[in-house]
């Protein structure tokens, strides 16, 4: 089972990939791209945006389940160290 932290981590990675891909589309390099290269960038952007939306939906759903009590958050015991 994935934690909210796992999902947020995945979302961060997808956001960075999407940003980098969009930079390619909106840069000066765009003017020099072949049609095939541009189509690949656009297809990649669509795929990343879909992943991003799915992760956001999954995070929202998980938070809703936790708040409603349908799902519990595992709490780890605090272990005392020698100084406490």
N, C-alpha and C positions, 0 to 999 in steps of 0.2 A: 504494500500500500504506500502510495506517495504522500509525503507530507506537504503542507503548504509551502515550506521552504524549498522542497524539491521542485514544485511547480513554478515558484517564483524564479528559481535558478534557471529553469528551462525557458521561461518567458524572457528573462534577461538576455539569454544567448540568442533566442530568435529575434528579439528586438534589435540587437547589434547586427546580426546578419541582414535583417531587413533594411536597416539604416545604410549599411555598406552597399547593399545592392541598389538602393534608391540613389545613392551618390553616383553610382555608375550611370544610371539613367539620366540624371540631371547635370552631369558634368560636361565639359567640353569634349570629352572622348566620345560622347553620344553622337556627335556629328560625323565621326570617322568610322562608326560601327557599321558592319554589314547588317542586312535585314535579319539574317539568322542569329547573329550575336544579340541584336536588340530583342528578338523574340524570346531568346533564352533568358535574358534579364527580366523581361515582363513575366514569363512563366514562373521563374524563380520567385519574383515578388508576390505573385498570386499565391503560390504554395506557402511561402513564409507568412503571408498575411492570414491565410486560413489556419495555419498552425497557431499563430498568435491569438486569433479569436477563439480557437478551441481551448487553449490554455487559460485564457481569461475566463471563459465560461466554466471551466473545470475548477478554477480557483474560487470563483463566486459560488458555485454549487457546494464546494467543500466547506466554505465559511458558513453558508446557510445551514448545512447539515450539523455543523458543530454548534452553532448558536441555538438551533432548535432542539439539540440533544440527541439527534439521530446518530451522531458519530461523536466519539470521545477523543480527546487529545491525551496522549500518553504523557504523564508527568514523571520525570525521573527523580528519584530520591536524591536529596542533597547529601553528599558524603562529607563528613567533617574531616578536615585535615588537622595535622598536629597543632596548629596555631589557634584553632577555634575552641 
